[in-house]
Amino acid sequence: MNIKDGHIIALFRIHTQDNIIWTIGKLISLSKDDKKYYYEYIINRLYIKNAEYRNAKITKIIFSFGFRNGIIEKKKTTQWIYW
């Protein structure tokens, strides 16, 4: 498959020093032009998680992704809310 004719599905996880793997957020579909959106999405997800997530010592960051047929619209970068 040619990435020009498809889109990406992605899932973000963290692996902690206590050997726990947490999925952060949901499986999302991205166009090839959504790099900035995905970066901001990850930062936002980590920021709004409760103290248990924020205080964990992260040892690994896991990006799971796949390519799918069909072009999707680029996501609009939004103003994320950071508390």
HTML snippet that shows the backbone in 3Dmol.js (N, CA, C, O; Angstrom):
<script src="https://3Dmol.org/build/3Dmol-min.js"></script>
<div id="view" style="width:600px;height:400px;position:relative"></div>
<script>
const pdb = `
ATOM      1  N   MET A   1       0.839  -1.176   0.000  1.00  0.00           N
ATOM      2  CA  MET A   1       0.000   0.000   0.000  1.00  0.00           C
ATOM      3  C   MET A   1       0.888   1.245   0.000  1.00  0.00           C
ATOM      4  O   MET A   1       1.950   1.268   0.623  1.00  0.00           O
ATOM      5  N   ASN A   2       0.447   2.242  -0.688  1.00  0.00           N
ATOM      6  CA  ASN A   2       1.133   3.521  -0.757  1.00  0.00           C
ATOM      7  C   ASN A   2       0.529   4.443   0.295  1.00  0.00           C
ATOM      8  O   ASN A   2      -0.688   4.630   0.317  1.00  0.00           O
ATOM      9  N   ILE A   3       1.353   5.023   1.168  1.00  0.00           N
ATOM     10  CA  ILE A   3       0.855   5.888   2.240  1.00  0.00           C
ATOM     11  C   ILE A   3       0.103   7.098   1.676  1.00  0.00           C
ATOM     12  O   ILE A   3      -0.744   7.668   2.364  1.00  0.00           O
ATOM     13  N   LYS A   4       0.396   7.489   0.454  1.00  0.00           N
ATOM     14  CA  LYS A   4      -0.331   8.610  -0.152  1.00  0.00           C
ATOM     15  C   LYS A   4      -1.804   8.293  -0.313  1.00  0.00           C
ATOM     16  O   LYS A   4      -2.634   9.201  -0.355  1.00  0.00           O
ATOM     17  N   ASP A   5      -2.140   7.013  -0.404  1.00  0.00           N
ATOM     18  CA  ASP A   5      -3.523   6.586  -0.605  1.00  0.00           C
ATOM     19  C   ASP A   5      -4.157   6.068   0.685  1.00  0.00           C
ATOM     20  O   ASP A   5      -5.226   5.460   0.649  1.00  0.00           O
ATOM     21  N   GLY A   6      -3.501   6.306   1.829  1.00  0.00           N
ATOM     22  CA  GLY A   6      -4.022   5.736   3.067  1.00  0.00           C
ATOM     23  C   GLY A   6      -3.903   6.675   4.248  1.00  0.00           C
ATOM     24  O   GLY A   6      -3.606   7.861   4.107  1.00  0.00           O
ATOM     25  N   HIS A   7      -4.145   6.103   5.419  1.00  0.00           N
ATOM     26  CA  HIS A   7      -4.015   6.849   6.661  1.00  0.00           C
ATOM     27  C   HIS A   7      -3.383   5.942   7.719  1.00  0.00           C
ATOM     28  O   HIS A   7      -3.176   4.750   7.491  1.00  0.00           O
ATOM     29  N   ILE A   8      -3.088   6.521   8.858  1.00  0.00           N
ATOM     30  CA  ILE A   8      -2.402   5.807   9.934  1.00  0.00           C
ATOM     31  C   ILE A   8      -3.345   5.663  11.120  1.00  0.00           C
ATOM     32  O   ILE A   8      -4.081   6.592  11.453  1.00  0.00           O
ATOM     33  N   ILE A   9      -3.321   4.492  11.757  1.00  0.00           N
ATOM     34  CA  ILE A   9      -3.990   4.346  13.051  1.00  0.00           C
ATOM     35  C   ILE A   9      -2.875   4.239  14.093  1.00  0.00           C
ATOM     36  O   ILE A   9      -1.861   3.577  13.868  1.00  0.00           O
ATOM     37  N   ALA A  10      -3.076   4.894  15.228  1.00  0.00           N
ATOM     38  CA  ALA A  10      -2.001   4.963  16.209  1.00  0.00           C
ATOM     39  C   ALA A  10      -2.540   4.834  17.634  1.00  0.00           C
ATOM     40  O   ALA A  10      -3.648   5.271  17.947  1.00  0.00           O
ATOM     41  N   LEU A  11      -1.718   4.219  18.482  1.00  0.00           N
ATOM     42  CA  LEU A  11      -2.026   4.048  19.893  1.00  0.00           C
ATOM     43  C   LEU A  11      -0.755   4.359  20.664  1.00  0.00           C
ATOM     44  O   LEU A  11       0.331   3.925  20.279  1.00  0.00           O
ATOM     45  N   PHE A  12      -0.884   5.105  21.747  1.00  0.00           N
ATOM     46  CA  PHE A  12       0.259   5.543  22.531  1.00  0.00           C
ATOM     47  C   PHE A  12       0.212   4.892  23.903  1.00  0.00           C
ATOM     48  O   PHE A  12      -0.825   4.916  24.567  1.00  0.00           O
ATOM     49  N   ARG A  13       1.328   4.307  24.334  1.00  0.00           N
ATOM     50  CA  ARG A  13       1.410   3.654  25.642  1.00  0.00           C
ATOM     51  C   ARG A  13       2.690   4.066  26.336  1.00  0.00           C
ATOM     52  O   ARG A  13       3.662   4.479  25.703  1.00  0.00           O
ATOM     53  N   ILE A  14       2.666   3.942  27.667  1.00  0.00           N
ATOM     54  CA  ILE A  14       3.885   4.145  28.433  1.00  0.00           C
ATOM     55  C   ILE A  14       4.157   2.902  29.267  1.00  0.00           C
ATOM     56  O   ILE A  14       3.232   2.223  29.712  1.00  0.00           O
ATOM     57  N   HIS A  15       5.423   2.617  29.470  1.00  0.00           N
ATOM     58  CA  HIS A  15       5.879   1.489  30.282  1.00  0.00           C
ATOM     59  C   HIS A  15       6.586   2.091  31.484  1.00  0.00           C
ATOM     60  O   HIS A  15       7.486   2.916  31.324  1.00  0.00           O
ATOM     61  N   THR A  16       6.186   1.685  32.698  1.00  0.00           N
ATOM     62  CA  THR A  16       6.741   2.298  33.898  1.00  0.00           C
ATOM     63  C   THR A  16       7.839   1.434  34.515  1.00  0.00           C
ATOM     64  O   THR A  16       8.032   0.272  34.158  1.00  0.00           O
ATOM     65  N   GLN A  17       8.537   2.046  35.441  1.00  0.00           N
ATOM     66  CA  GLN A  17       9.599   1.356  36.168  1.00  0.00           C
ATOM     67  C   GLN A  17       9.040   0.161  36.941  1.00  0.00           C
ATOM     68  O   GLN A  17       9.759  -0.808  37.186  1.00  0.00           O
ATOM     69  N   ASP A  18       7.761   0.224  37.326  1.00  0.00           N
ATOM     70  CA  ASP A  18       7.111  -0.872  38.045  1.00  0.00           C
ATOM     71  C   ASP A  18       6.614  -1.967  37.118  1.00  0.00           C
ATOM     72  O   ASP A  18       5.883  -2.860  37.548  1.00  0.00           O
ATOM     73  N   ASN A  19       7.004  -1.909  35.846  1.00  0.00           N
ATOM     74  CA  ASN A  19       6.646  -2.897  34.830  1.00  0.00           C
ATOM     75  C   ASN A  19       5.150  -2.901  34.516  1.00  0.00           C
ATOM     76  O   ASN A  19       4.567  -3.951  34.246  1.00  0.00           O
ATOM     77  N   ILE A  20       4.546  -1.732  34.552  1.00  0.00           N
ATOM     78  CA  ILE A  20       3.137  -1.560  34.199  1.00  0.00           C
ATOM     79  C   ILE A  20       3.095  -0.848  32.850  1.00  0.00           C
ATOM     80  O   ILE A  20       3.858   0.086  32.606  1.00  0.00           O
ATOM     81  N   ILE A  21       2.187  -1.303  31.972  1.00  0.00           N
ATOM     82  CA  ILE A  21       2.001  -0.647  30.684  1.00  0.00           C
ATOM     83  C   ILE A  21       0.616  -0.013  30.686  1.00  0.00           C
ATOM     84  O   ILE A  21      -0.396  -0.691  30.866  1.00  0.00           O
ATOM     85  N   TRP A  22       0.595   1.296  30.484  1.00  0.00           N
ATOM     86  CA  TRP A  22      -0.667   2.027  30.417  1.00  0.00           C
ATOM     87  C   TRP A  22      -0.891   2.526  29.008  1.00  0.00           C
ATOM     88  O   TRP A  22       0.020   3.056  28.372  1.00  0.00           O
ATOM     89  N   THR A  23      -2.116   2.352  28.522  1.00  0.00           N
ATOM     90  CA  THR A  23      -2.506   2.955  27.256  1.00  0.00           C
ATOM     91  C   THR A  23      -2.992   4.357  27.566  1.00  0.00           C
ATOM     92  O   THR A  23      -3.850   4.552  28.427  1.00  0.00           O
ATOM     93  N   ILE A  24      -2.451   5.314  26.874  1.00  0.00           N
ATOM     94  CA  ILE A  24      -2.789   6.710  27.098  1.00  0.00           C
ATOM     95  C   ILE A  24      -3.643   7.178  25.923  1.00  0.00           C
ATOM     96  O   ILE A  24      -3.154   7.292  24.799  1.00  0.00           O
ATOM     97  N   GLY A  25      -4.899   7.442  26.182  1.00  0.00           N
ATOM     98  CA  GLY A  25      -5.802   7.870  25.120  1.00  0.00           C
ATOM     99  C   GLY A  25      -6.419   6.691  24.398  1.00  0.00           C
ATOM    100  O   GLY A  25      -6.387   5.558  24.878  1.00  0.00           O
ATOM    101  N   LYS A  26      -6.973   6.976  23.251  1.00  0.00           N
ATOM    102  CA  LYS A  26      -7.665   5.961  22.467  1.00  0.00           C
ATOM    103  C   LYS A  26      -6.956   5.756  21.133  1.00  0.00           C
ATOM    104  O   LYS A  26      -6.079   6.534  20.758  1.00  0.00           O
ATOM    105  N   LEU A  27      -7.338   4.725  20.439  1.00  0.00           N
ATOM    106  CA  LEU A  27      -6.830   4.490  19.085  1.00  0.00           C
ATOM    107  C   LEU A  27      -7.368   5.608  18.190  1.00  0.00           C
ATOM    108  O   LEU A  27      -8.574   5.846  18.134  1.00  0.00           O
ATOM    109  N   ILE A  28      -6.473   6.279  17.504  1.00  0.00           N
ATOM    110  CA  ILE A  28      -6.919   7.375  16.652  1.00  0.00           C
ATOM    111  C   ILE A  28      -6.434   7.179  15.225  1.00  0.00           C
ATOM    112  O   ILE A  28      -5.427   6.517  14.973  1.00  0.00           O
ATOM    113  N   SER A  29      -7.176   7.770  14.304  1.00  0.00           N
ATOM    114  CA  SER A  29      -6.821   7.746  12.889  1.00  0.00           C
ATOM    115  C   SER A  29      -6.199   9.084  12.526  1.00  0.00           C
ATOM    116  O   SER A  29      -6.701  10.143  12.903  1.00  0.00           O
ATOM    117  N   LEU A  30      -5.104   9.019  11.790  1.00  0.00           N
ATOM    118  CA  LEU A  30      -4.360  10.227  11.440  1.00  0.00           C
ATOM    119  C   LEU A  30      -4.039  10.250   9.959  1.00  0.00           C
ATOM    120  O   LEU A  30      -3.777   9.210   9.354  1.00  0.00           O
ATOM    121  N   SER A  31      -4.060  11.435   9.383  1.00  0.00           N
ATOM    122  CA  SER A  31      -3.557  11.567   8.019  1.00  0.00           C
ATOM    123  C   SER A  31      -2.038  11.693   8.093  1.00  0.00           C
ATOM    124  O   SER A  31      -1.480  11.857   9.178  1.00  0.00           O
ATOM    125  N   LYS A  32      -1.391  11.619   6.980  1.00  0.00           N
ATOM    126  CA  LYS A  32       0.074  11.732   6.982  1.00  0.00           C
ATOM    127  C   LYS A  32       0.524  13.134   7.383  1.00  0.00           C
ATOM    128  O   LYS A  32       1.704  13.339   7.664  1.00  0.00           O
ATOM    129  N   ASP A  33      -0.385  14.093   7.414  1.00  0.00           N
ATOM    130  CA  ASP A  33      -0.053  15.477   7.765  1.00  0.00           C
ATOM    131  C   ASP A  33      -0.414  15.826   9.219  1.00  0.00           C
ATOM    132  O   ASP A  33      -0.388  17.000   9.587  1.00  0.00           O
ATOM    133  N   ASP A  34      -0.743  14.850  10.032  1.00  0.00           N
ATOM    134  CA  ASP A  34      -1.211  15.097  11.401  1.00  0.00           C
ATOM    135  C   ASP A  34      -0.124  14.965  12.473  1.00  0.00           C
ATOM    136  O   ASP A  34      -0.448  14.717  13.634  1.00  0.00           O
ATOM    137  N   LYS A  35       1.137  15.123  12.121  1.00  0.00           N
ATOM    138  CA  LYS A  35       2.216  14.947  13.104  1.00  0.00           C
ATOM    139  C   LYS A  35       2.096  15.924  14.263  1.00  0.00           C
ATOM    140  O   LYS A  35       2.224  15.526  15.420  1.00  0.00           O
ATOM    141  N   LYS A  36       1.853  17.186  13.972  1.00  0.00           N
ATOM    142  CA  LYS A  36       1.736  18.192  15.025  1.00  0.00           C
ATOM    143  C   LYS A  36       0.536  17.881  15.917  1.00  0.00           C
ATOM    144  O   LYS A  36       0.635  17.981  17.140  1.00  0.00           O
ATOM    145  N   TYR A  37      -0.589  17.508  15.320  1.00  0.00           N
ATOM    146  CA  TYR A  37      -1.781  17.168  16.093  1.00  0.00           C
ATOM    147  C   TYR A  37      -1.482  16.004  17.041  1.00  0.00           C
ATOM    148  O   TYR A  37      -1.850  16.065  18.214  1.00  0.00           O
ATOM    149  N   TYR A  38      -0.827  14.955  16.561  1.00  0.00           N
ATOM    150  CA  TYR A  38      -0.558  13.776  17.392  1.00  0.00           C
ATOM    151  C   TYR A  38       0.399  14.128  18.533  1.00  0.00           C
ATOM    152  O   TYR A  38       0.215  13.669  19.660  1.00  0.00           O
ATOM    153  N   TYR A  39       1.398  14.924  18.249  1.00  0.00           N
ATOM    154  CA  TYR A  39       2.323  15.367  19.299  1.00  0.00           C
ATOM    155  C   TYR A  39       1.556  16.103  20.398  1.00  0.00           C
ATOM    156  O   TYR A  39       1.737  15.815  21.581  1.00  0.00           O
ATOM    157  N   GLU A  40       0.705  17.046  20.014  1.00  0.00           N
ATOM    158  CA  GLU A  40      -0.073  17.800  20.990  1.00  0.00           C
ATOM    159  C   GLU A  40      -1.076  16.902  21.721  1.00  0.00           C
ATOM    160  O   GLU A  40      -1.333  17.093  22.910  1.00  0.00           O
ATOM    161  N   TYR A  41      -1.634  15.936  21.016  1.00  0.00           N
ATOM    162  CA  TYR A  41      -2.568  14.978  21.626  1.00  0.00           C
ATOM    163  C   TYR A  41      -1.867  14.198  22.748  1.00  0.00           C
ATOM    164  O   TYR A  41      -2.427  14.040  23.832  1.00  0.00           O
ATOM    165  N   ILE A  42      -0.662  13.717  22.495  1.00  0.00           N
ATOM    166  CA  ILE A  42       0.083  12.947  23.497  1.00  0.00           C
ATOM    167  C   ILE A  42       0.409  13.818  24.712  1.00  0.00           C
ATOM    168  O   ILE A  42       0.202  13.398  25.850  1.00  0.00           O
ATOM    169  N   ILE A  43       0.909  15.011  24.477  1.00  0.00           N
ATOM    170  CA  ILE A  43       1.230  15.917  25.583  1.00  0.00           C
ATOM    171  C   ILE A  43      -0.021  16.186  26.413  1.00  0.00           C
ATOM    172  O   ILE A  43       0.034  16.158  27.642  1.00  0.00           O
ATOM    173  N   ASN A  44      -1.122  16.441  25.766  1.00  0.00           N
ATOM    174  CA  ASN A  44      -2.375  16.716  26.470  1.00  0.00           C
ATOM    175  C   ASN A  44      -2.839  15.514  27.276  1.00  0.00           C
ATOM    176  O   ASN A  44      -3.250  15.664  28.426  1.00  0.00           O
ATOM    177  N   ARG A  45      -2.782  14.329  26.693  1.00  0.00           N
ATOM    178  CA  ARG A  45      -3.214  13.115  27.401  1.00  0.00           C
ATOM    179  C   ARG A  45      -2.372  12.896  28.658  1.00  0.00           C
ATOM    180  O   ARG A  45      -2.913  12.567  29.714  1.00  0.00           O
ATOM    181  N   LEU A  46      -1.083  13.070  28.556  1.00  0.00           N
ATOM    182  CA  LEU A  46      -0.210  12.889  29.718  1.00  0.00           C
ATOM    183  C   LEU A  46      -0.491  13.944  30.785  1.00  0.00           C
ATOM    184  O   LEU A  46      -0.436  13.658  31.981  1.00  0.00           O
ATOM    185  N   TYR A  47      -0.787  15.149  30.349  1.00  0.00           N
ATOM    186  CA  TYR A  47      -0.976  16.238  31.296  1.00  0.00           C
ATOM    187  C   TYR A  47      -2.259  16.079  32.109  1.00  0.00           C
ATOM    188  O   TYR A  47      -2.273  16.385  33.302  1.00  0.00           O
ATOM    189  N   ILE A  48      -3.330  15.607  31.483  1.00  0.00           N
ATOM    190  CA  ILE A  48      -4.612  15.547  32.197  1.00  0.00           C
ATOM    191  C   ILE A  48      -4.800  14.260  32.998  1.00  0.00           C
ATOM    192  O   ILE A  48      -5.789  14.132  33.719  1.00  0.00           O
ATOM    193  N   LYS A  49      -3.891  13.319  32.892  1.00  0.00           N
ATOM    194  CA  LYS A  49      -4.008  12.088  33.671  1.00  0.00           C
ATOM    195  C   LYS A  49      -3.841  12.388  35.156  1.00  0.00           C
ATOM    196  O   LYS A  49      -3.261  13.405  35.536  1.00  0.00           O
ATOM    197  N   ASN A  50      -4.354  11.494  35.984  1.00  0.00           N
ATOM    198  CA  ASN A  50      -4.273  11.724  37.426  1.00  0.00           C
ATOM    199  C   ASN A  50      -2.840  11.571  37.938  1.00  0.00           C
ATOM    200  O   ASN A  50      -1.935  11.199  37.191  1.00  0.00           O
ATOM    201  N   ALA A  51      -2.656  11.860  39.207  1.00  0.00           N
ATOM    202  CA  ALA A  51      -1.314  11.876  39.801  1.00  0.00           C
ATOM    203  C   ALA A  51      -0.608  10.529  39.682  1.00  0.00           C
ATOM    204  O   ALA A  51       0.617  10.487  39.562  1.00  0.00           O
ATOM    205  N   GLU A  52      -1.348   9.442  39.712  1.00  0.00           N
ATOM    206  CA  GLU A  52      -0.722   8.117  39.599  1.00  0.00           C
ATOM    207  C   GLU A  52       0.061   7.999  38.293  1.00  0.00           C
ATOM    208  O   GLU A  52       1.172   7.470  38.274  1.00  0.00           O
ATOM    209  N   TYR A  53      -0.524   8.492  37.206  1.00  0.00           N
ATOM    210  CA  TYR A  53       0.169   8.473  35.918  1.00  0.00           C
ATOM    211  C   TYR A  53       1.341   9.446  35.920  1.00  0.00           C
ATOM    212  O   TYR A  53       2.445   9.101  35.501  1.00  0.00           O
ATOM    213  N   ARG A  54       1.093  10.663  36.395  1.00  0.00           N
ATOM    214  CA  ARG A  54       2.119  11.706  36.332  1.00  0.00           C
ATOM    215  C   ARG A  54       3.312  11.420  37.226  1.00  0.00           C
ATOM    216  O   ARG A  54       4.422  11.863  36.928  1.00  0.00           O
ATOM    217  N   ASN A  55       3.106  10.683  38.327  1.00  0.00           N
ATOM    218  CA  ASN A  55       4.200  10.405  39.251  1.00  0.00           C
ATOM    219  C   ASN A  55       4.977   9.132  38.904  1.00  0.00           C
ATOM    220  O   ASN A  55       6.022   8.859  39.495  1.00  0.00           O
ATOM    221  N   ALA A  56       4.473   8.365  37.959  1.00  0.00           N
ATOM    222  CA  ALA A  56       5.155   7.126  37.566  1.00  0.00           C
ATOM    223  C   ALA A  56       6.436   7.446  36.813  1.00  0.00           C
ATOM    224  O   ALA A  56       6.493   8.394  36.030  1.00  0.00           O
ATOM    225  N   LYS A  57       7.449   6.653  37.058  1.00  0.00           N
ATOM    226  CA  LYS A  57       8.703   6.807  36.323  1.00  0.00           C
ATOM    227  C   LYS A  57       8.589   6.034  35.005  1.00  0.00           C
ATOM    228  O   LYS A  57       8.513   4.806  34.995  1.00  0.00           O
ATOM    229  N   ILE A  58       8.578   6.759  33.927  1.00  0.00           N
ATOM    230  CA  ILE A  58       8.416   6.163  32.599  1.00  0.00           C
ATOM    231  C   ILE A  58       9.762   5.642  32.118  1.00  0.00           C
ATOM    232  O   ILE A  58      10.749   6.377  32.083  1.00  0.00           O
ATOM    233  N   THR A  59       9.791   4.364  31.749  1.00  0.00           N
ATOM    234  CA  THR A  59      11.027   3.770  31.235  1.00  0.00           C
ATOM    235  C   THR A  59      10.999   3.601  29.716  1.00  0.00           C
ATOM    236  O   THR A  59      12.044   3.576  29.066  1.00  0.00           O
ATOM    237  N   LYS A  60       9.795   3.487  29.162  1.00  0.00           N
ATOM    238  CA  LYS A  60       9.669   3.318  27.710  1.00  0.00           C
ATOM    239  C   LYS A  60       8.417   4.034  27.232  1.00  0.00           C
ATOM    240  O   LYS A  60       7.435   4.156  27.964  1.00  0.00           O
ATOM    241  N   ILE A  61       8.469   4.495  26.014  1.00  0.00           N
ATOM    242  CA  ILE A  61       7.300   5.028  25.324  1.00  0.00           C
ATOM    243  C   ILE A  61       7.046   4.102  24.143  1.00  0.00           C
ATOM    244  O   ILE A  61       7.952   3.813  23.362  1.00  0.00           O
ATOM    245  N   ILE A  62       5.820   3.645  24.022  1.00  0.00           N
ATOM    246  CA  ILE A  62       5.472   2.660  22.993  1.00  0.00           C
ATOM    247  C   ILE A  62       4.481   3.290  22.017  1.00  0.00           C
ATOM    248  O   ILE A  62       3.397   3.718  22.413  1.00  0.00           O
ATOM    249  N   PHE A  63       4.855   3.344  20.754  1.00  0.00           N
ATOM    250  CA  PHE A  63       3.967   3.794  19.696  1.00  0.00           C
ATOM    251  C   PHE A  63       3.575   2.567  18.876  1.00  0.00           C
ATOM    252  O   PHE A  63       4.426   1.924  18.261  1.00  0.00           O
ATOM    253  N   SER A  64       2.302   2.255  18.872  1.00  0.00           N
ATOM    254  CA  SER A  64       1.793   1.170  18.025  1.00  0.00           C
ATOM    255  C   SER A  64       1.023   1.832  16.889  1.00  0.00           C
ATOM    256  O   SER A  64       0.184   2.703  17.119  1.00  0.00           O
ATOM    257  N   PHE A  65       1.312   1.414  15.669  1.00  0.00           N
ATOM    258  CA  PHE A  65       0.626   2.037  14.548  1.00  0.00           C
ATOM    259  C   PHE A  65       0.470   1.055  13.400  1.00  0.00           C
ATOM    260  O   PHE A  65       1.155   0.034  13.326  1.00  0.00           O
ATOM    261  N   GLY A  66      -0.432   1.387  12.527  1.00  0.00           N
ATOM    262  CA  GLY A  66      -0.663   0.589  11.337  1.00  0.00           C
ATOM    263  C   GLY A  66      -1.150   1.486  10.217  1.00  0.00           C
ATOM    264  O   GLY A  66      -1.600   2.606  10.459  1.00  0.00           O
ATOM    265  N   PHE A  67      -1.063   1.004   9.015  1.00  0.00           N
ATOM    266  CA  PHE A  67      -1.506   1.747   7.843  1.00  0.00           C
ATOM    267  C   PHE A  67      -2.794   1.129   7.324  1.00  0.00           C
ATOM    268  O   PHE A  67      -2.933  -0.093   7.266  1.00  0.00           O
ATOM    269  N   ARG A  68      -3.733   1.986   6.949  1.00  0.00           N
ATOM    270  CA  ARG A  68      -5.019   1.542   6.430  1.00  0.00           C
ATOM    271  C   ARG A  68      -5.304   2.257   5.116  1.00  0.00           C
ATOM    272  O   ARG A  68      -4.818   3.363   4.879  1.00  0.00           O
ATOM    273  N   ASN A  69      -6.089   1.621   4.274  1.00  0.00           N
ATOM    274  CA  ASN A  69      -6.505   2.222   3.009  1.00  0.00           C
ATOM    275  C   ASN A  69      -7.508   3.336   3.259  1.00  0.00           C
ATOM    276  O   ASN A  69      -8.244   3.318   4.246  1.00  0.00           O
ATOM    277  N   GLY A  70      -7.527   4.283   2.373  1.00  0.00           N
ATOM    278  CA  GLY A  70      -8.488   5.382   2.441  1.00  0.00           C
ATOM    279  C   GLY A  70      -7.864   6.642   3.013  1.00  0.00           C
ATOM    280  O   GLY A  70      -7.194   6.617   4.045  1.00  0.00           O
ATOM    281  N   ILE A  71      -8.097   7.724   2.327  1.00  0.00           N
ATOM    282  CA  ILE A  71      -7.572   9.012   2.774  1.00  0.00           C
ATOM    283  C   ILE A  71      -8.578   9.640   3.731  1.00  0.00           C
ATOM    284  O   ILE A  71      -9.785   9.596   3.493  1.00  0.00           O
ATOM    285  N   ILE A  72      -8.068  10.227   4.822  1.00  0.00           N
ATOM    286  CA  ILE A  72      -8.935  10.936   5.765  1.00  0.00           C
ATOM    287  C   ILE A  72      -8.497  12.394   5.812  1.00  0.00           C
ATOM    288  O   ILE A  72      -7.386  12.735   5.405  1.00  0.00           O
ATOM    289  N   GLU A  73      -9.384  13.247   6.314  1.00  0.00           N
ATOM    290  CA  GLU A  73      -9.053  14.663   6.415  1.00  0.00           C
ATOM    291  C   GLU A  73      -8.031  14.901   7.506  1.00  0.00           C
ATOM    292  O   GLU A  73      -7.995  14.198   8.516  1.00  0.00           O
ATOM    293  N   LYS A  74      -7.201  15.908   7.284  1.00  0.00           N
ATOM    294  CA  LYS A  74      -6.232  16.314   8.293  1.00  0.00           C
ATOM    295  C   LYS A  74      -6.993  16.853   9.501  1.00  0.00           C
ATOM    296  O   LYS A  74      -7.977  17.575   9.346  1.00  0.00           O
ATOM    297  N   LYS A  75      -6.540  16.505  10.695  1.00  0.00           N
ATOM    298  CA  LYS A  75      -7.170  16.991  11.916  1.00  0.00           C
ATOM    299  C   LYS A  75      -6.792  18.449  12.114  1.00  0.00           C
ATOM    300  O   LYS A  75      -5.677  18.867  11.802  1.00  0.00           O
ATOM    301  N   LYS A  76      -7.719  19.194  12.625  1.00  0.00           N
ATOM    302  CA  LYS A  76      -7.445  20.587  12.929  1.00  0.00           C
ATOM    303  C   LYS A  76      -6.753  20.650  14.280  1.00  0.00           C
ATOM    304  O   LYS A  76      -7.228  20.073  15.259  1.00  0.00           O
ATOM    305  N   THR A  77      -5.644  21.343  14.327  1.00  0.00           N
ATOM    306  CA  THR A  77      -4.959  21.528  15.604  1.00  0.00           C
ATOM    307  C   THR A  77      -5.869  22.407  16.457  1.00  0.00           C
ATOM    308  O   THR A  77      -6.340  23.459  16.025  1.00  0.00           O
ATOM    309  N   THR A  78      -6.091  21.956  17.639  1.00  0.00           N
ATOM    310  CA  THR A  78      -7.024  22.639  18.519  1.00  0.00           C
ATOM    311  C   THR A  78      -6.271  23.233  19.701  1.00  0.00           C
ATOM    312  O   THR A  78      -5.102  22.920  19.929  1.00  0.00           O
ATOM    313  N   GLN A  79      -6.927  24.059  20.421  1.00  0.00           N
ATOM    314  CA  GLN A  79      -6.348  24.579  21.648  1.00  0.00           C
ATOM    315  C   GLN A  79      -6.577  23.545  22.735  1.00  0.00           C
ATOM    316  O   GLN A  79      -7.700  23.389  23.213  1.00  0.00           O
ATOM    317  N   TRP A  80      -5.544  22.848  23.126  1.00  0.00           N
ATOM    318  CA  TRP A  80      -5.663  21.860  24.187  1.00  0.00           C
ATOM    319  C   TRP A  80      -5.785  22.577  25.513  1.00  0.00           C
ATOM    320  O   TRP A  80      -5.240  23.665  25.701  1.00  0.00           O
ATOM    321  N   ILE A  81      -6.500  21.964  26.421  1.00  0.00           N
ATOM    322  CA  ILE A  81      -6.688  22.548  27.740  1.00  0.00           C
ATOM    323  C   ILE A  81      -5.740  21.859  28.703  1.00  0.00           C
ATOM    324  O   ILE A  81      -5.822  20.647  28.902  1.00  0.00           O
ATOM    325  N   TYR A  82      -4.840  22.626  29.300  1.00  0.00           N
ATOM    326  CA  TYR A  82      -3.894  22.104  30.269  1.00  0.00           C
ATOM    327  C   TYR A  82      -4.271  22.627  31.647  1.00  0.00           C
ATOM    328  O   TYR A  82      -4.313  23.837  31.869  1.00  0.00           O
ATOM    329  N   TRP A  83      -4.539  21.733  32.550  1.00  0.00           N
ATOM    330  CA  TRP A  83      -4.910  22.150  33.902  1.00  0.00           C
ATOM    331  C   TRP A  83      -3.717  22.171  34.804  1.00  0.00           C
ATOM    332  O   TRP A  83      -3.840  22.499  35.984  1.00  0.00           O
TER     333      TRP A  83
END
`;
const viewer = $3Dmol.createViewer("view");
viewer.addModel(pdb, "pdb");
viewer.setStyle({}, {cartoon: {color: "spectrum"}});
viewer.zoomTo();
viewer.render();
</script>
